[in-house]
Amino acid sequence: MKVYEGTVLTVDARDTRARYLVEDGGRIVFVGEGLPEAYARAPREHLDGRALCPAFVDTHEHLASFATFHAGLNVMDARSNAQIQAMVADFARKSPSKLLIAFGASPYSVEEGRLLSRAELDEACPDRPIMMVKYDGHACVVNSALLTLVEKKVAGLRGYHPDTGEMNQEAFFAVSDHVTGSLSIPELVSNIQGAMDYLASKGIGMVHSVSGVGFAGDLDISLETWLARSARSGFQVRVFPQSMDVSVARRRGLPRIGGCFACALDGCFGSHDAALREPYADEEGGNGVLYYTDGQVRDFCVEANRAGLQMEMHAIGDAAFDQAAHALKAALDDTPRDDHRHGIIHACLPTEEGLAICREYGIQFPMQTSFIGWPQEPDAYLASILGRDRADRLNPLRTYWDAGIVLSAGSDAPCTDPDPVLWMQRACNHDVPGESLTVAEALRMCTYNGAWATFDEDERGSLEMGKVADMAVLSADPFALGPERLGELRVEGLILGGEPYRPQGGTWLGAVARGLVSRAKA
């Protein structure tokens, strides 16, 4: 048993603030202003200006991909291609891996205003294959050594550009499949365990992982499911298979399906393939790409909904948003369900018609507030390709919240760093006046709503009697800091099941074996 005294942010239905929280056996047994005599002699921790809140939930992350890239080279902070070349050369000298992965290149955050070319990547790393993944996770640049390995698989696919080495759309997916398929099981398990530890350092106690990026036999989906069921220290993983094949979820006993890749209805703004109702405003023009017909998306949604699965789909542009909303409406008209919790991931650019459907049918949005003021995709760039009016309609948090849409927060890692403090700071300081959330709303978005999004709210997401004691320790009270100073907030600890988080550890074989026999939720 332990008593916490200080600022306790419960995120219950009334956003109650309490002075005391008592944990016993991993559960919360008391929350309130006055400490009952029964707990007066229990060990006590004084928060001393810090604050206790529910553990954060990342509701959209590519866990296997993030784990793989997190173990590689992150170039997001580079401000020139020359700097990226130097980073790659240094990484190649130090890394023992046979195939190298770098991530985070953006033409909009470097002085050259373009991606590194295949020739420049060859200069930095001539002897080993390397994949430089673009910041949005929808394109990459390969060097000649990697191109030689994948050329037969990608030649002729949409998005194949051998001269520059850039691969996007279907060609990018094929390269990703090759790279992920080259990883060994021990390496992948170790990377995922390391990623869990990193997430925990950010105060994240649960992650919704969209899995399925080209491993043979969907190995990553199976591995993530086993690791979710065997995770130590109370860390929680909820797996969404990225597939349009309902059986992929059902044969693994998973109650949900969806994500990006195979469940992406369009691309992204950075590659000009987010699907728009009106053409792009810049010289590249066009309306982007819808990867599926309306009929294909509708058929998938109807089948998944009939099977009782929860589903989520990626939609960035307004044409994709409409396609998702109409398909989910068709599924729920076919087989009505009162509490389905279907979602549209990203939901960056809505339409009035699609939003009305989402309001009426209870569609929830796992959003990425890190996209607001994103250095890799700055406002000036978005305005140049979309026009000022459309750019100002991106990620309308206040509009969604006031419409009654349940919003949760996800990183889309590896596209952005999983950082709940940043999620809150961006949500409360939107680039467009009037679209910001309050501190209370942002905190709920990052905690309770995340647990709710996968039917976990009875056990987690708020600090209430009877619930699991999953809590983050913050350096200060975010309400005292206010919206303008939220960036000063720090996560100082994570407590799961009443115990301070400890690294995953253990062997990869032991973790897999435990997951195979465990009945824990995944």
N, C-alpha and C positions, 0 to 999 in steps of 0.2 A: 504494500500500500504506500502511496505517496500523495502528498498535498502540494499543489502548485498555487502560489499566492501572488497576485499582481493583476495584470491586464489579461483577461480571458475573453477572446472574441469567439463567441459560440457559433455564429452564422446559423442560428436556428431560425424558425419562421418569423420571429420578431427581431432578429439581429441583436439578441440580448448580449450585454456586456456583464461579465461576472468578475468577482474578486477571487473566488476560490474554485479550484477543480480538484477532485479527488479521484485517483486511479487505483484500482485494485484488481489484480489478476488479469491485467490487460484490458479491462473495461472501465468506463467512466461510471462511478457510483454516486457522485454528487457534483453539481455545479450551482453556484449561488453566491450571494453577497455575505451571508453570515455562516461561519463554519460550525456545523453541529459538533456537540461535545464528543460524540463517538469517534471523531477523527482528530481531536485536538492534540493527541500525543503521537500521531503518525509523523514519519519523516517529512520535512517540509523543504520545498525549493522556492526561494524568493526570486521572482522574475526581475526585480530591480530595474524597472524601466523598459524591460523587454516585453514582448507580447506573445501569447499563445493563441494559435489559430488552427483550424483543421489542416491536415496534410493536404498539399496541393495535388491536383489531378491533371495530367497531360492527356487531353482527350483526342489527340491525333498525332501519332508519331510512327515513323517507319523504324521500329526498334532494331531489326536486324541490319538495316541499311545504316542507321545512325551508329550502331555499334561498330560496324565495319569501317565507316568513314571516321568515326571518333578515334579509331586506332591508327588512322592514316594521317594525312597532312591537311590541315585547315588553312586556307589562304584567304579567308574572308577579310582579314584586316589589311591585306596588301593594297597598295595604292598605285602600283605600276606593274606592267607585265615583266619588266626587268627584275623587280623585286620577287615576283612569283618564280621566275626562272632560277634565281639564286636560292629560293626556299626549296624548290624541287631538287636542285643539284645537291644541296646539303642533306635533304631527306634521303635521296638515293644513296648517298655515301654511308649513311648511318643505318638504314633499314636492311634487314636480312631477307625480306620478303621477295619472292620470285616475281610477283606482280604487284605494282605499286598503285595506290589510290590517293588522289588529292581531291579536295572538295572546296567549293565556295567561290570559284572564279566568276566575276561579273564584269561585263563590258562597261557598266555604268558607274563603277566605283574606282576605275583605274584611269590614269591620265591619258592612255592611248585611245580610250573609248572603244575598245574591241577586245574580243577574247584572244588569248594566247593562240598562236597558230601551231599546226603540226610541226612545222620546221623549227619553231622556237622551242617547242617541247623536246624535239630531238636533240637540240643543242644542250639542253639541261640534263637530259636523260637518254642517251643514245643506245644503251646496251640492254635495258630491261623494259618490258611493256609497262606503260603507265596510262591511267585513265584520269583525266582532269574533269571532274563533274562540275557543271555549271551550278550556280547558287540555288536555282529553282528546282533542281533535281529532275529536270526534263530534257537535258541535253548534256553533251560532254565533248571534250577534245581528246583524241587519242594520238599517241606517237606512232612512228612507223613500225616499231616492234610489235605493238598491240594490233595495229591495222593488219599486219601480215597474218596474225592468228585468227582474226575475225572476218577477214575480207569475204570469204565464201558465204558467210552467214548473213552479211549485211548488204552486199552489193545488190543493187536493184530495189532496195527498200526505200520507202519515203523517208527523207531526212538524211540520206547518205551523201556526204560531201568529203570525198577522199583527199582533195587538194588541200583544203584547210584543216582536215582532220576532224571537223565538227560533225557530230552525229546527233540528230534529234528525232522526235516522233518514233516511228517504228524501228528505225536504225539504232536509236539510243537504247530502246528496250532490249534489242538483240545483243548489243554490247554489254549491257548490264547483266543479262542472263549469263553470258560467257564469264564475266568477271566473278559474279557471285557463285557460279558453279565451280570455280577453281578453288574455293575456300574449303579447308578441311573441317570436319565436325568439331574436333577439339579447339581449333582456332576460332570458329564461329561462337561456340559456347563460351569460351573465355572472353571474347569481345562483348557478348551480350551481358555477362555477369559484370564486366567492367562498366558497361553503360548503365546498368542498374545502380551501381555505386555512385556514378556521376549524377544521375537523376536525384538520388537520395541527398546528395550534397546540396542540391538546389531546393530541398524541402518537398520534393515530389514523392508521394507514397504510393501512387497508382498511375499506371500508364495504359492508355488504350492504343494497342499496337495494330497497325494495318500491315499485314504480312502476306508475302507471296510475290517475290520479285525474280522468278526465273530459276530457282533451285530445282533440280531434278526431283520429280515426284512431290513438288511443293514441300521440300524438306524443311525450309525455314518455318513454314506454318506449323508443322509437327513439332519442330524443336522449340519454338516459342511457346506452344501449348504445354509441352512437357516442362519447360523451364518455369512457366507461369505457375504450374502446380507444385513445383519443388522449390520455388524461391524462398530464401531464408530471410530472417529478420522481419517477417510480416509484409514484405514488399508485394504489391499486387499488380498483375498484368491481365488485361482483358484483350483477347485476340480477335481481330476482325480479318478473316481470310479475304484477300483481294482477288475475288473471282466472280465471274458471272455464272458459275456452275454451283448450284445450290448444294449438290452432294458433297462438295469440298468441306463445307461447314458441318453438314449433318453426320458424315461418317467419322468426324472427330468429336462429336458430341458438343459442338459449339453452338450457342443460341443466336449467333449474329453473323453477318457477312457484309463485306463492302470495303471501301477505301479508295485508293488511287490506282494507278497502273491499269489493270484490267477493269477496274470500276471507275476509272476517270472518264467523264463524259466529254471533256475537252482538255486542252493543254494549259498554257499559262501566258501571262502578258509578256514575260521576258523573251519568249520565243515566238511571239506573234501568233500563237495557235490557241489562245483562249477564244472560245466561240462567241461571237458578237452578233447581235441582231442588225446592227448597222456597221459598215466597214470601218477598219482602223483609220485614224485621221492622218497618219504619216504616209511617206512615199511607198511603203511596202503594201499598203492597202489590203484588200481582202477582208473576209469575215472570220478568219480563224478556222478551226477544225472541230467539227463534231465527230467523235470517233465512232458513234453508233447511230443508227436510225431511231426515230421515235418508237417504232414498233419493237425493235430489239430491246430497248431500255424498258419499255412497258411490259414486255413478256417476262423479263428478268424480275421486275418488281412484283408482278402478279404471282409468279411462282414462289419467290422468296416469302412473300406475305402469306400465301396459302400454307406454306410450310411452318408458319409461326416464327420465322426468323426476324430479328431486328436487322435493318439494312441502312447503310450510309453510302453516299456516292459523292465523288469529287465534282464540283462545278465552280468554275472561276468566272467565266463570262456570262452575260445576261441570257444568251441563247441556251447555254447549258443549264443555267438556273431554271429557266422555264421548262426545259425538257425534263429535268429532275422532278420539279413540282408536279407537272402533269402526269408523269409516270407513277409517282407515289399516290396521287389522287386516284388514278385508274385502279391501282392495286387495292386501295382501301374502299373504293366503290364496289369492287368485285368481292372482297372479303373484309367487311368492316371489323376493326379491332379498336377497342377503347383505349388501350395503353400500349401502343406499339413502339414508340420512341424512335421512329425512323428519322434519319437526319440527312441534311445536305452539308457536306464538308466545304469549308472555305466561304461559300455564299458571298463572294466578293461584290458582285454587281447584280442586284436584284431588279426585278420588274414589279410594277404594281400588281399585275395579274398573278404572277407567281407568288408574291408575298401574301396576297389574299388567300390563295390556296393553302399556303403553309400555316397561316393563322387559323383557318377553318379546320384543317386536318391535324393540327398539333405536331407539325414537323419541327424538329429541333436543329440547331446549327452549331456544330463544333468549329469555332472560328479561330483565326490566327491574328490576334491583335499585334503581334510582332511585325506584320506586314505594313502597319501604319508607321510612316516615317522610316521605312526600311532603307538603310544605306545601299544595299545591293539592288534596290529597285526604287530609286528616289522619285519624289513627287514630280519633279520637272520632266523626267522621262515618261512617267505615266501620262502626264498632261500632253506630251508631244505625240504619243501614239493613240490616245483615246480622245483628246480634246478636253478642254477645261471642265465642261459640264459633266461629262462621264467620270472624269477623274475625281471630281468632288462628290460623286455618288458612291464611291467605293467604301466598303466596310462600314455601313451606316448603323453603328451600334445602338445609338439612342432610338433611332427609328424602329429597329428590331425589338428592343426591350419594351418600348411603349406599345408595340403591337402584340405583346404577350408571347413572343417567341422565346423559348428557353435557349440561352446562349451559354456555351462552355468554352474553355480556352485550351488550345493545343499549340504545340510548337511547329508541327510539320517537320520536325527534325528528321534528317539532317539539314533541312533548308534553313531553319533558324535554330539558335541555341535554346535548349529547354530552360527557360528562365522565367519563373512565375512573377518575380518582381518586375521584370520588363513587361510582361503581359499586362499587369495592373497599371503600370506607369503609362503605357501607350493607350490603354482603354480609357483612362481618366484624362488624357491630354491629346485627344483626337486632333488631326490636322484641320478638320472642318469644324468651325464653331457650331455648337449645338448638337454634335454627334457623340460627345463624351459621355461616359458613365460616371456615377458617383463612386467614391471609395468603397462604400458598402456593396454596391452592385458589382464592382470589379472583383472584390473579394469573394462574393458568392459565385460569380462566373468561374473563378479559378479553383473553387473548393466544392461546395455542395452540388452545384449544377453538374460538375464533372462526375461525381458519384451517381447522381440521378440518371445521367445519360446511359449508364449500363445497369440500371436497376439495383444499385448498391446503396441507395440512400437510407435504407433501414439500419445498416451497419456502420456506414462511414459518411463523411462529407460535412458533418457538423459535430460540435462538442456538446452532446446531450447524454443524460443518464441512460445507461444500458448499451450505448454504442461502444465500438472498439476505440481504444485510446490511441488514435492515429493523429499526431499533432506536429505542427511545425513551430519552432521557436524563432521569433522575429526579433531583430535588434532594437526595434522601437514600435510604438503604436502607430500603424499607418494612418489612422484618423487624426492623430496629433500632427503628423507630418503634413497632411493635406495632399491634394493632387500634384501640386508643383514640386514637392520634395520627395515623392515616392521613390524616385531613383536612388535616394540615399539609403533605402531600406536594405537590410541584409538578412539572409537566412543563417541562423547560428546553430541550428540543430534540427534533427528529425527524430521523432519518437513514434514507433510503430508498435501497436499492441502493448503500450506502456513501457517499452524498453528503448533506449537509445539505439539507433540503427547501427548495425555492424556489417562490414563488407561481406559479400556473398561467399566467397571462398569455396573450398571443396573441389573435388575432381569433376571433370566434365562427365565422366561415365557415371559417377554417383548422382550427379544432378539429373541426368537423363533417366537413370533407373528409378529414382524417387518419383519423377514426374509420370513415368509409365504406370505406376501403381496408385498414385495419389488420386483422391476424389476432390481435391481442392478446386475452387472456382478458377476458371481461366477465361 
